[in-house]
Every structure is written in structure tokens, then in C-alpha cells.
Amino acid sequence: QVPLVESGGGLVQPGGSLKLSCTTSGNIFNINAMAWYRQAPGKQREWVAISTSSGNTNYKDSVKGRFTISRDNAKNTVYLQMNRLKPEDTAVYYCNTLPWRTAYWGQGSQVTVSS
């Protein structure tokens, strides 16, 4: 059983919005910083946004002001609200702990930004 499950991706036009969700177990969520990563075709996987267990956040420069990471502790869920999406945001988005753990990689959620 994959411990992290992403959902919420899809096809959106440039300038549009999507909200990704990542649900996990409390054992993972409560003691770890959680992060969203993405991998575009032909590129390495990169981190996008981080949320620590104490609520601090950090963002990759290219998404600052457009993406927001948040946590719902009661639901063991981390979200990524993505606004003003650009074609270069097209990628498969994954959640994982920070630092990531190989065993936690799920299937990811495809986000395609295209007109």
C-alpha cells in the first residue's frame, strides 16, 4: 500500500488554478516536514513547496506568490493550491516527506497547463 496518495491534477489553461491533495497516515504526517515535488518530461524531479510540522513554509522561486502549501492535521492531508498556472508548470506532481523517502513515492498527479 502506497503511504502517500496524490489527487487533484488535470488539464488547465494558462492563468488557471488547480488544487492538489495528498493524503497519508498520521505516523508520516505528524512527525515530518511535507513537501510537494514535480517532474517535467526530460527533467529531474525538483521540490516545489515545503511545509514543516510547525507550519513554516518555503517555495521554489518560480512558484512564489502563485502556489500555496497548507496542511490539515485532522485529515493528515497536505494541499497545494496553484494559481496563475503557466505552461512551464506542466509536470507530474508528487508529495513526500522532506527529505524524501524512496518508499513513499506514489503515482503522482499529472498537471498539464495548455491552451
Secondary structure, DSSP 8 states (H G I E B T S, - for coil): --S-EEE--EEE-TT--EEEEEE--HHHHTTSEEEEEEE-TTS--EEEEEE-TTS-EEE-GGGTTTEEEEEEGGGTEEEEEE-S--GGG-EEEEEEEES--GGG----EEEEE--
